[in-house]
Amino acid sequence: TTTTTTTTKRVTKVEIMGAGDSKPTSASSSEQQQQQILLQQQKQKQNRPIDVAEAMRVGDKSKDAGGLHPRGHGAMGKQPLNSSNALNSGNETALSSTRDPKSPKMMGSGQKSPRPIAGTSSLVVQNGRKEKEIDFPALTLRQVVKFAVPALGAVLCDPVMTLVDTACVGRISATYLAALGPNTSIFGFVAMIFQFLTIATTGMVSRNMDAKDAKGLAMVISDALTIAIVMGVLAAFGMIVFAVPLLDLMQTQPHVMQPAVTYLRTRAFTMPCFLITLVGTATCLGQRDSQSPMKIFAFAGGLNLVLDLYLVIGPPKMGIAGAAIATAISQTFGALIFLRKLSRNHNLMFRMPTRARSKPFITAGGVLSVRSVCIMLFYSYAAALASTINVVTIAAHQVVAGIVSVAQFCPEPLSACAQSVLATAGPRNANGFATSKESLYVRKAGRLLLLAGLGLGAGVGAICASILAYQPEMFTKNATVMTEVGSVAPIVFFSILTYCCVCVTDGLVFATGRIEFAALTQVINLPLSAYALWFCVSKQELGLFGIWFVVLGLFILRVSENIFILARDLGPQAWRKIVSPAERMSMEEEDFNDVESQKQN
């Protein structure tokens, strides 16, 4: 007998001849003609029927691209598909459509026909193409709080370690305490430079989690850990060899240079461990697990406290060297715990990633490093201008900057939450590929996170402003400094409120894949804000008020820029970018060809 199956562009003939059969019987011929008539009727009702061969190609494309797809299509399912299964599914599709005229496969072009596969995903047919649509449950405030509170503990661990070092060393010697100042700035700058590891890893891990791609997830984690170890070794080598020039660059006084060099070189040995903890934290947050980093950092922080008390204040009396050893040991244990956890849950493969797999990290590293440098230059210039006024202004600025720097850690978990929950739907919505469900999910999640940021900013800002206005003696006993600090309390409130919105919108910008925009805006903002600082402090002589007025203006400018680019994603439905099916097919074909060429290279 001869069975003919009609697909989109070709007719596949499968001839199954029995031993001694030379031609089909008349009964089978009439049955075949009837089936062809029904299939022709189906083609008339569909603008473009299902293309089994094309479905196979799309499945292969999603399998090759995985979570690293350039346009955010990596969430497409990785279901095993061979030629025989594809042909059988095509036959079943055609036969089921002929049996039931009201079958979803008989719907017109552009209509969706869900067919559940597993978990929270479904296979939909849209414009004749098969792809996996992820059903995103609505994000609630309870989920945000459950994610953010433990993540805040993990974020605050490193500043708390530095604070413990400062408290213990300060009880021994003022010289040691002065030597910690430039080291704190250096390690803070290094942490900002390597922030790209956290951002890139969180997004790629989350996309592979949404796609339920265990192999791609293990590959991303392995690549991130390998890059962290290599870059950590290089950073440690540079910090050890160039310790003295780095401290000279931070204007370190000669009488504190020796202890400062000791602390810097001792802590620099564990730079690979520090970067491993960054990758481990990003992996857990990408998997929506904020409990594990909090527990690991709680253990590391407790160990650091015990070792500081023993090595610095206890019988060894090692001073600043003991503080550096305590922090280094704590970071090493934290890195080992993260490695053990990740190796148990994933099939890690420690090898140098290929150029194609390294590209997301390299791109994010270059772009975000420029952004971090611009931000650090602004704050350094503000501190330099404050030092040119008088001693009272310098002291007051240090108090206010210390309060604001601690407050700036509070909205970081909301930014991480945005990068985790919108890693898949965010880029699709930004590029116009999102379905109506995905677009609605992005808008609701983005608005919820913005409201949470406003509420958090109002609360933290009120606490900090109240401390500066009514309890300045917590930081200084000088009456003139207390008066200077209290005068900028209202500006500090609005600055912290605005910065929380900046942090949340930064997370949304990163989640949608617009890191180039984030870097470009900082490059533009740096000369504008630097000129505003110079004008207010040097020309208008506004003192501390002028400095923090410009800081508030910069925060308002940054949040305005972010909202401008996010308006299409979080605004009304009519604002959403939509790519036509023809454009989408063309873009997907280009992306597929790019991935194939990268694989061949």
TORZATOR-468207 format. One record per residue (C-alpha): x negated, y negated, z; residue in three letters. Coordinates in nm, 3 decimals. Layout:
N
X,Y,Z,ALA $
...
//
This chain:
601
0.000,0.000,0.000,THR $
-0.104,-0.361,-0.047,THR $
-0.047,-0.623,0.223,THR $
-0.085,-0.991,0.134,THR $
-0.139,-1.250,0.410,THR $
-0.106,-1.619,0.315,THR $
-0.323,-1.876,0.495,THR $
-0.389,-2.247,0.427,THR $
-0.630,-2.240,0.136,LYS $
-0.667,-1.880,0.028,ARG $
-0.480,-1.551,0.003,VAL $
-0.657,-1.258,0.163,THR $
-0.588,-0.919,0.013,LYS $
-0.643,-0.613,0.222,VAL $
-0.609,-0.298,0.017,GLU $
-0.568,0.021,0.205,ILE $
-0.556,0.309,-0.041,MET $
-0.469,0.660,0.067,GLY $
-0.647,0.964,-0.070,ALA $
-0.469,1.023,-0.401,GLY $
-0.261,0.703,-0.400,ASP $
-0.315,0.510,-0.721,SER $
-0.047,0.240,-0.698,LYS $
0.201,0.110,-0.436,PRO $
0.551,0.250,-0.423,THR $
0.853,0.052,-0.535,SER $
0.984,0.026,-0.178,ALA $
0.661,-0.132,-0.061,SER $
0.665,-0.371,-0.359,SER $
1.014,-0.496,-0.277,SER $
0.918,-0.537,0.087,GLU $
0.610,-0.729,-0.021,GLN $
0.812,-0.961,-0.244,GLN $
1.055,-1.031,0.040,GLN $
0.770,-1.115,0.272,GLN $
0.615,-1.351,0.015,GLN $
0.948,-1.533,-0.024,ILE $
0.970,-1.585,0.351,LEU $
0.614,-1.710,0.366,LEU $
0.681,-1.957,0.084,GLN $
0.980,-2.088,0.278,GLN $
0.752,-2.133,0.575,GLN $
0.503,-2.332,0.365,LYS $
0.776,-2.565,0.251,GLN $
0.867,-2.645,0.612,LYS $
0.507,-2.705,0.709,GLN $
0.286,-2.977,0.566,ASN $
-0.015,-2.770,0.653,ARG $
0.019,-2.414,0.784,PRO $
-0.222,-2.257,1.024,ILE $
-0.561,-2.187,0.870,ASP $
-0.706,-1.877,1.031,VAL $
-1.048,-1.925,0.872,ALA $
-1.057,-2.284,0.986,GLU $
-0.950,-2.182,1.336,ALA $
-1.245,-1.947,1.344,MET $
-1.478,-2.228,1.234,ARG $
-1.343,-2.468,1.498,VAL $
-1.386,-2.202,1.763,GLY $
-1.747,-2.152,1.656,ASP $
-1.803,-2.526,1.666,LYS $
-1.677,-2.555,2.021,SER $
-1.887,-2.257,2.119,LYS $
-2.202,-2.413,1.975,ASP $
-2.143,-2.759,2.114,ALA $
-2.029,-2.655,2.462,GLY $
-2.018,-2.933,2.719,GLY $
-2.268,-3.147,2.527,LEU $
-2.041,-3.239,2.238,HIS $
-2.120,-3.590,2.113,PRO $
-1.758,-3.705,2.107,ARG $
-1.636,-3.537,2.422,GLY $
-1.483,-3.236,2.247,HIS $
-1.689,-2.996,2.454,GLY $
-1.383,-2.908,2.656,ALA $
-1.255,-2.696,2.369,MET $
-1.221,-2.337,2.474,GLY $
-1.488,-2.076,2.431,LYS $
-1.267,-1.775,2.372,GLN $
-1.437,-1.479,2.203,PRO $
-1.326,-1.463,1.843,LEU $
-1.441,-1.224,1.574,ASN $
-1.323,-1.183,1.222,SER $
-1.098,-0.888,1.291,SER $
-0.930,-1.060,1.585,ASN $
-0.886,-1.376,1.381,ALA $
-0.727,-1.181,1.095,LEU $
-0.500,-0.994,1.330,ASN $
-0.394,-1.315,1.500,SER $
-0.326,-1.464,1.158,GLY $
-0.110,-1.167,1.062,ASN $
0.077,-1.185,1.391,GLU $
0.131,-1.558,1.341,THR $
0.272,-1.512,0.995,ALA $
0.492,-1.218,1.091,LEU $
0.624,-1.384,1.407,SER $
0.712,-1.690,1.204,SER $
0.906,-1.485,0.952,THR $
1.092,-1.296,1.220,ARG $
1.207,-1.604,1.412,ASP $
1.303,-1.914,1.213,PRO $
1.296,-2.120,1.537,LYS $
0.944,-2.011,1.621,SER $
0.711,-2.293,1.724,PRO $
0.487,-2.204,1.433,LYS $
0.771,-2.315,1.201,MET $
0.757,-2.671,1.335,MET $
0.646,-2.954,1.112,GLY $
0.295,-3.093,1.085,SER $
0.165,-3.283,1.386,GLY $
0.391,-3.097,1.631,GLN $
0.235,-2.906,1.918,LYS $
0.299,-2.542,1.985,SER $
0.151,-2.441,2.321,PRO $
0.045,-2.086,2.382,ARG $
-0.100,-2.026,2.729,PRO $
-0.437,-1.858,2.757,ILE $
-0.573,-1.881,3.109,ALA $
-0.596,-2.112,3.406,GLY $
-0.470,-2.462,3.345,THR $
-0.539,-2.463,2.972,SER $
-0.331,-2.391,2.668,SER $
-0.405,-2.332,2.301,LEU $
-0.218,-2.583,2.090,VAL $
-0.173,-2.610,1.714,VAL $
-0.190,-2.971,1.599,GLN $
-0.205,-3.065,1.234,ASN $
-0.285,-2.705,1.153,GLY $
-0.593,-2.698,1.380,ARG $
-0.635,-2.484,1.689,LYS $
-0.802,-2.630,1.991,GLU $
-0.783,-2.596,2.364,LYS $
-0.592,-2.866,2.548,GLU $
-0.669,-2.896,2.917,ILE $
-0.375,-2.967,3.145,ASP $
-0.502,-3.220,3.399,PHE $
-0.303,-3.229,3.725,PRO $
-0.221,-3.577,3.850,ALA $
-0.492,-3.728,4.070,LEU $
-0.359,-3.825,4.415,THR $
-0.493,-4.057,4.681,LEU $
-0.529,-3.761,4.917,ARG $
-0.757,-3.587,4.669,GLN $
-0.963,-3.903,4.626,VAL $
-1.007,-3.939,5.003,VAL $
-1.088,-3.568,5.041,LYS $
-1.359,-3.606,4.777,PHE $
-1.493,-3.948,4.879,ALA $
-1.535,-3.910,5.254,VAL $
-1.780,-3.616,5.244,PRO $
-1.954,-3.771,4.943,ALA $
-2.005,-4.090,5.146,LEU $
-2.191,-3.886,5.407,GLY $
-2.420,-3.749,5.137,ALA $
-2.479,-4.096,4.989,VAL $
-2.564,-4.249,5.327,LEU $
-2.812,-3.976,5.422,CYS $
-3.119,-4.128,5.255,ASP $
-3.061,-4.482,5.397,PRO $
-3.003,-4.326,5.738,VAL $
-3.335,-4.136,5.712,MET $
-3.511,-4.463,5.634,THR $
-3.332,-4.629,5.926,LEU $
-3.444,-4.351,6.162,VAL $
-3.803,-4.395,6.040,ASP $
-3.776,-4.769,6.102,THR $
-3.632,-4.726,6.452,ALA $
-3.897,-4.474,6.560,CYS $
-4.193,-4.656,6.407,VAL $
-4.075,-4.990,6.545,GLY $
-4.109,-4.855,6.899,ARG $
-4.478,-4.780,6.841,ILE $
-4.625,-5.075,6.652,SER $
-4.516,-5.393,6.475,ALA $
-4.788,-5.329,6.216,THR $
-4.637,-4.993,6.128,TYR $
-4.297,-5.157,6.106,LEU $
-4.430,-5.419,5.865,ALA $
-4.587,-5.144,5.655,ALA $
-4.248,-4.977,5.610,LEU $
-4.099,-5.286,5.441,GLY $
-4.270,-5.262,5.099,PRO $
-4.240,-4.882,5.103,ASN $
-3.865,-4.906,5.151,THR $
-3.844,-5.135,4.847,SER $
-4.060,-4.902,4.634,ILE $
-3.864,-4.587,4.715,PHE $
-3.536,-4.772,4.669,GLY $
-3.649,-4.885,4.324,PHE $
-3.755,-4.529,4.234,VAL $
-3.415,-4.399,4.343,ALA $
-3.244,-4.651,4.113,MET $
-3.471,-4.557,3.820,ILE $
-3.380,-4.188,3.850,PHE $
-3.010,-4.257,3.896,GLN $
-2.962,-4.139,3.538,PHE $
-3.018,-3.778,3.653,LEU $
-2.714,-3.805,3.878,THR $
-2.492,-3.971,3.618,ILE $
-2.588,-3.746,3.326,ALA $
-2.571,-3.423,3.528,THR $
-2.237,-3.505,3.691,THR $
-2.067,-3.569,3.357,GLY $
-2.204,-3.264,3.176,MET $
-2.137,-3.029,3.468,VAL $
-1.779,-3.155,3.495,SER $
-1.714,-3.108,3.122,ARG $
-1.842,-2.751,3.132,ASN $
-1.632,-2.686,3.440,MET $
-1.320,-2.810,3.259,ASP $
-1.406,-2.586,2.964,ALA $
-1.464,-2.287,3.196,LYS $
-1.799,-2.233,3.025,ASP $
-2.021,-2.053,3.276,ALA $
-2.310,-2.009,3.034,LYS $
-2.310,-2.375,2.929,GLY $
-2.284,-2.481,3.293,LEU $
-2.587,-2.272,3.391,ALA $
-2.782,-2.413,3.096,MET $
-2.704,-2.774,3.192,VAL $
-2.805,-2.718,3.556,ILE $
-3.124,-2.539,3.450,SER $
-3.218,-2.822,3.213,ASP $
-3.149,-3.086,3.477,ALA $
-3.357,-2.906,3.740,LEU $
-3.644,-2.853,3.498,THR $
-3.644,-3.220,3.398,ILE $
-3.624,-3.321,3.766,ALA $
-3.926,-3.109,3.858,ILE $
-4.137,-3.232,3.565,VAL $
-4.050,-3.597,3.617,MET $
-4.094,-3.560,3.993,GLY $
-4.447,-3.429,3.947,VAL $
-4.531,-3.716,3.711,LEU $
-4.380,-3.973,3.948,ALA $
-4.568,-3.826,4.246,ALA $
-4.896,-3.838,4.053,PHE $
-4.840,-4.202,3.955,GLY $
-4.740,-4.312,4.306,MET $
-5.038,-4.137,4.466,ILE $
-5.296,-4.267,4.218,VAL $
-5.157,-4.622,4.193,PHE $
-5.048,-4.662,4.555,ALA $
-5.261,-4.971,4.620,VAL $
-5.157,-5.161,4.301,PRO $
-4.791,-5.085,4.374,LEU $
-4.820,-5.223,4.727,LEU $
-5.011,-5.528,4.599,ASP $
-4.724,-5.586,4.360,LEU $
-4.490,-5.593,4.662,MET $
-4.703,-5.866,4.826,GLN $
-4.822,-5.636,5.107,THR $
-5.040,-5.810,5.365,GLN $
-5.403,-5.688,5.394,PRO $
-5.377,-5.593,5.763,HIS $
-5.088,-5.351,5.692,VAL $
-5.223,-5.211,5.365,MET $
-5.384,-4.899,5.514,GLN $
-5.075,-4.765,5.700,PRO $
-4.856,-4.860,5.404,ALA $
-5.078,-4.655,5.166,VAL $
-5.068,-4.359,5.407,THR $
-4.688,-4.361,5.420,TYR $
-4.650,-4.403,5.043,LEU $
-4.886,-4.122,4.946,ARG $
-4.746,-3.881,5.205,THR $
-4.387,-3.924,5.094,ARG $
-4.481,-3.926,4.725,ALA $
-4.584,-3.559,4.746,PHE $
-4.217,-3.462,4.779,THR $
-4.085,-3.662,4.483,MET $
-3.994,-3.339,4.296,PRO $
-3.791,-3.230,4.599,CYS $
-3.616,-3.568,4.610,PHE $
-3.515,-3.539,4.243,LEU $
-3.399,-3.179,4.298,ILE $
-3.165,-3.304,4.570,THR $
-3.031,-3.564,4.325,LEU $
-2.954,-3.292,4.070,VAL $
-2.807,-3.064,4.335,GLY $
-2.579,-3.339,4.462,THR $
-2.470,-3.427,4.107,ALA $
-2.398,-3.060,4.032,THR $
-2.179,-3.022,4.339,CYS $
-1.994,-3.347,4.272,LEU $
-1.943,-3.246,3.908,GLY $
-1.780,-2.928,4.038,GLN $
-1.555,-3.139,4.267,ARG $
-1.743,-3.008,4.571,ASP $
-1.840,-3.290,4.805,SER $
-1.852,-3.072,5.117,GLN $
-2.175,-2.888,5.032,SER $
-2.395,-3.199,4.981,PRO $
-2.264,-3.347,5.306,MET $
-2.354,-3.030,5.501,LYS $
-2.698,-3.003,5.343,ILE $
-2.780,-3.369,5.402,PHE $
-2.645,-3.350,5.756,ALA $
-2.892,-3.070,5.825,PHE $
-3.175,-3.260,5.656,ALA $
-3.092,-3.579,5.847,GLY $
-3.082,-3.396,6.179,GLY $
-3.414,-3.229,6.105,LEU $
-3.563,-3.568,6.013,ASN $
-3.445,-3.716,6.344,LEU $
-3.595,-3.433,6.551,VAL $
-3.927,-3.445,6.365,LEU $
-3.943,-3.825,6.390,ASP $
-3.890,-3.816,6.765,LEU $
-4.157,-3.548,6.806,TYR $
-4.424,-3.663,6.558,LEU $
-4.391,-4.041,6.605,VAL $
-4.287,-4.086,6.968,ILE $
-4.377,-3.741,7.106,GLY $
-4.718,-3.601,7.205,PRO $
-4.875,-3.607,6.854,PRO $
-4.836,-3.990,6.841,LYS $
-4.891,-3.985,6.463,MET $
-4.728,-4.320,6.402,GLY $
-4.625,-4.406,6.047,ILE $
-4.792,-4.090,5.911,ALA $
-4.565,-3.881,6.135,GLY $
-4.258,-4.063,6.001,ALA $
-4.366,-3.990,5.643,ALA $
-4.431,-3.622,5.724,ILE $
-4.089,-3.590,5.893,ALA $
-3.908,-3.736,5.591,THR $
-4.111,-3.521,5.349,ALA $
-4.034,-3.199,5.538,ILE $
-3.664,-3.286,5.558,SER $
-3.642,-3.353,5.183,GLN $
-3.827,-3.027,5.110,THR $
-3.584,-2.822,5.315,PHE $
-3.290,-2.999,5.151,GLY $
-3.426,-2.920,4.804,ALA $
-3.482,-2.553,4.896,LEU $
-3.126,-2.519,5.024,ILE $
-2.988,-2.674,4.705,PHE $
-3.199,-2.439,4.491,LEU $
-3.079,-2.137,4.686,ARG $
-2.717,-2.243,4.652,LYS $
-2.742,-2.312,4.280,LEU $
-2.935,-1.994,4.202,SER $
-2.677,-1.782,4.383,ARG $
-2.382,-1.937,4.200,ASN $
-2.534,-1.973,3.852,HIS $
-2.768,-1.781,3.624,ASN $
-3.046,-2.039,3.620,LEU $
-3.315,-2.031,3.351,MET $
-3.617,-2.248,3.432,PHE $
-3.771,-2.334,3.098,ARG $
-3.837,-2.652,2.908,MET $
-3.514,-2.762,2.737,PRO $
-3.509,-2.814,2.364,THR $
-3.501,-3.158,2.211,ARG $
-3.127,-3.131,2.148,ALA $
-3.053,-3.033,2.509,ARG $
-3.287,-3.301,2.645,SER $
-3.128,-3.577,2.437,LYS $
-2.841,-3.659,2.682,PRO $
-3.088,-3.698,2.969,PHE $
-3.336,-3.900,2.764,ILE $
-3.066,-4.130,2.632,THR $
-2.914,-4.185,2.975,ALA $
-3.258,-4.231,3.130,GLY $
-3.370,-4.499,2.888,GLY $
-3.045,-4.694,2.895,VAL $
-2.979,-4.676,3.269,LEU $
-3.340,-4.754,3.358,SER $
-3.309,-5.084,3.173,VAL $
-2.989,-5.153,3.367,ARG $
-3.151,-5.070,3.703,SER $
-3.455,-5.288,3.631,VAL $
-3.234,-5.586,3.548,CYS $
-3.036,-5.549,3.870,ILE $
-3.350,-5.513,4.084,MET $
-3.510,-5.817,3.919,LEU $
-3.207,-6.030,4.007,PHE $
-3.216,-5.932,4.375,TYR $
-3.593,-5.979,4.390,SER $
-3.565,-6.325,4.239,TYR $
-3.293,-6.417,4.489,ALA $
-3.517,-6.308,4.778,ALA $
-3.811,-6.501,4.630,ALA $
-3.605,-6.820,4.606,LEU $
-3.486,-6.776,4.965,ALA $
-3.850,-6.755,5.079,SER $
-3.924,-7.094,4.920,THR $
-3.671,-7.284,5.135,ILE $
-3.759,-7.238,5.503,ASN $
-3.804,-6.972,5.771,VAL $
-3.444,-6.998,5.891,VAL $
-3.306,-6.937,5.542,THR $
-3.540,-6.641,5.493,ILE $
-3.426,-6.480,5.818,ALA $
-3.059,-6.547,5.748,ALA $
-3.089,-6.408,5.396,HIS $
-3.249,-6.087,5.529,GLN $
-2.961,-6.038,5.773,VAL $
-2.692,-6.093,5.509,VAL $
-2.874,-5.882,5.250,ALA $
-2.908,-5.597,5.499,GLY $
-2.534,-5.601,5.575,ILE $
-2.436,-5.617,5.208,VAL $
-2.683,-5.345,5.103,SER $
-2.529,-5.101,5.352,VAL $
-2.176,-5.198,5.244,ALA $
-2.268,-5.134,4.880,GLN $
-2.303,-4.763,4.954,PHE $
-1.937,-4.733,5.058,CYS $
-1.776,-4.743,4.708,PRO $
-2.036,-4.508,4.553,GLU $
-1.821,-4.197,4.620,PRO $
-1.534,-4.354,4.424,LEU $
-1.770,-4.408,4.132,SER $
-1.882,-4.044,4.155,ALA $
-1.517,-3.935,4.170,CYS $
-1.442,-4.125,3.849,ALA $
-1.739,-3.965,3.671,GLN $
-1.632,-3.620,3.787,SER $
-1.256,-3.615,3.724,VAL $
-1.268,-3.812,3.396,LEU $
-1.574,-3.650,3.240,ALA $
-1.365,-3.463,2.983,THR $
-1.055,-3.676,2.930,ALA $
-1.241,-4.009,2.954,GLY $
-1.457,-3.982,2.639,PRO $
-1.171,-3.826,2.442,ARG $
-0.941,-4.112,2.536,ASN $
-1.207,-4.374,2.461,ALA $
-1.273,-4.227,2.114,ASN $
-0.905,-4.189,2.026,GLY $
-0.890,-3.808,2.039,PHE $
-0.687,-3.777,2.359,ALA $
-0.339,-3.632,2.362,THR $
-0.056,-3.821,2.529,SER $
-0.103,-3.612,2.845,LYS $
-0.474,-3.684,2.860,GLU $
-0.424,-4.055,2.798,SER $
-0.162,-4.074,3.072,LEU $
-0.392,-3.887,3.308,TYR $
-0.682,-4.127,3.239,VAL $
-0.468,-4.436,3.292,ARG $
-0.315,-4.313,3.617,LYS $
-0.647,-4.188,3.757,ALA $
-0.827,-4.510,3.662,GLY $
-0.562,-4.731,3.819,ARG $
-0.555,-4.520,4.136,LEU $
-0.933,-4.544,4.173,LEU $
-0.922,-4.920,4.115,LEU $
-0.658,-4.962,4.385,LEU $
-0.862,-4.745,4.619,ALA $
-1.164,-4.962,4.547,GLY $
-0.968,-5.278,4.624,LEU $
-0.843,-5.135,4.952,GLY $
-1.188,-5.012,5.051,LEU $
-1.348,-5.343,4.954,GLY $
-1.098,-5.542,5.158,ALA $
-1.156,-5.325,5.464,GLY $
-1.536,-5.312,5.446,VAL $
-1.557,-5.680,5.353,GLY $
-1.343,-5.781,5.648,ALA $
-1.561,-5.579,5.888,ILE $
-1.887,-5.722,5.754,CYS $
-1.758,-6.079,5.745,ALA $
-1.628,-6.047,6.101,SER $
-1.966,-5.924,6.223,ILE $
-2.146,-6.212,6.054,LEU $
-1.897,-6.471,6.180,ALA $
-1.835,-6.350,6.537,TYR $
-2.121,-6.111,6.626,GLN $
-2.438,-6.246,6.458,PRO $
-2.632,-6.192,6.782,GLU $
-2.642,-5.823,6.685,MET $
-2.920,-5.915,6.442,PHE $
-3.082,-6.230,6.578,THR $
-3.107,-6.443,6.890,LYS $
-3.192,-6.765,6.709,ASN $
-2.897,-7.005,6.726,ALA $
-2.987,-7.178,6.399,THR $
-3.006,-6.847,6.212,VAL $
-2.672,-6.737,6.362,MET $
-2.510,-7.059,6.240,THR $
-2.658,-7.010,5.892,GLU $
-2.535,-6.651,5.880,VAL $
-2.184,-6.741,5.994,GLY $
-2.152,-7.009,5.724,SER $
-2.162,-6.752,5.443,VAL $
-1.922,-6.500,5.604,ALA $
-1.627,-6.589,5.372,PRO $
-1.846,-6.550,5.063,ILE $
-1.970,-6.213,5.194,VAL $
-1.610,-6.093,5.228,PHE $
-1.524,-6.173,4.867,PHE $
-1.863,-6.045,4.746,SER $
-1.810,-5.701,4.904,ILE $
-1.449,-5.690,4.784,LEU $
-1.559,-5.768,4.429,THR $
-1.855,-5.531,4.439,TYR $
-1.631,-5.238,4.530,CYS $
-1.433,-5.306,4.213,CYS $
-1.761,-5.337,4.021,VAL $
-1.875,-4.997,4.148,CYS $
-1.546,-4.824,4.058,VAL $
-1.534,-4.979,3.712,THR $
-1.899,-4.883,3.659,ASP $
-1.799,-4.524,3.732,GLY $
-1.514,-4.547,3.482,LEU $
-1.749,-4.693,3.219,VAL $
-1.997,-4.410,3.276,PHE $
-1.715,-4.153,3.264,ALA $
-1.605,-4.276,2.922,THR $
-1.961,-4.251,2.789,GLY $
-2.023,-4.625,2.748,ARG $
-2.361,-4.639,2.919,ILE $
-2.506,-4.854,2.640,GLU $
-2.245,-5.119,2.719,PHE $
-2.337,-5.107,3.089,ALA $
-2.706,-5.167,3.009,ALA $
-2.640,-5.436,2.748,LEU $
-2.426,-5.642,2.984,THR $
-2.700,-5.637,3.251,GLN $
-2.960,-5.751,2.999,VAL $
-2.731,-6.044,2.910,ILE $
-2.638,-6.117,3.272,ASN $
-2.996,-6.131,3.402,LEU $
-3.105,-6.462,3.240,PRO $
-2.767,-6.620,3.308,LEU $
-2.768,-6.528,3.677,SER $
-3.137,-6.621,3.716,ALA $
-3.072,-6.965,3.573,TYR $
-2.769,-7.006,3.801,ALA $
-2.986,-6.916,4.104,LEU $
-3.253,-7.165,4.004,TRP $
-2.997,-7.440,3.944,PHE $
-2.810,-7.390,4.273,CYS $
-3.118,-7.346,4.493,VAL $
-3.383,-7.565,4.332,SER $
-3.174,-7.838,4.171,LYS $
-2.864,-7.862,4.390,GLN $
-3.043,-7.746,4.709,GLU $
-2.745,-7.544,4.827,LEU $
-2.965,-7.309,5.027,GLY $
-2.825,-6.976,5.147,LEU $
-2.474,-7.073,5.042,PHE $
-2.593,-7.129,4.684,GLY $
-2.769,-6.791,4.669,ILE $
-2.465,-6.591,4.777,TRP $
-2.231,-6.804,4.571,PHE $
-2.429,-6.697,4.262,VAL $
-2.423,-6.334,4.380,VAL $
-2.043,-6.352,4.405,LEU $
-2.027,-6.508,4.059,GLY $
-2.241,-6.225,3.916,LEU $
-2.010,-5.963,4.069,PHE $
-1.705,-6.136,3.922,ILE $
-1.876,-6.148,3.580,LEU $
-1.963,-5.776,3.596,ARG $
-1.614,-5.663,3.693,VAL $
-1.466,-5.884,3.420,SER $
-1.693,-5.726,3.158,GLU $
-1.604,-5.376,3.272,ASN $
-1.230,-5.444,3.276,ILE $
-1.254,-5.594,2.928,PHE $
-1.402,-5.275,2.784,ILE $
-1.173,-5.051,2.993,LEU $
-0.851,-5.239,2.911,ALA $
-0.781,-5.010,2.615,ARG $
-0.820,-4.702,2.835,ASP $
-0.626,-4.819,3.140,LEU $
-0.381,-5.058,2.975,GLY $
-0.043,-4.994,2.812,PRO $
0.013,-4.709,2.568,GLN $
0.019,-4.950,2.273,ALA $
-0.342,-5.051,2.345,TRP $
-0.478,-4.697,2.316,ARG $
-0.704,-4.623,2.023,LYS $
-0.573,-4.338,1.808,ILE $
-0.776,-4.167,1.538,VAL $
-0.585,-4.032,1.239,SER $
-0.603,-3.655,1.174,PRO $
-0.813,-3.709,0.861,ALA $
-1.065,-3.929,1.047,GLU $
-1.076,-3.683,1.334,ARG $
-1.147,-3.391,1.102,MET $
-1.424,-3.590,0.935,SER $
-1.582,-3.687,1.267,MET $
-1.563,-3.332,1.399,GLU $
-1.726,-3.206,1.079,GLU $
-2.008,-3.459,1.117,GLU $
-2.058,-3.361,1.481,ASP $
-2.060,-2.993,1.388,PHE $
-2.323,-3.054,1.120,ASN $
-2.533,-3.251,1.371,ASP $
-2.520,-2.966,1.622,VAL $
-2.607,-2.712,1.353,GLU $
-2.907,-2.916,1.236,SER $
-3.026,-2.954,1.597,GLN $
-2.999,-2.579,1.648,LYS $
-3.201,-2.512,1.332,GLN $
-3.467,-2.764,1.435,ASN $
//
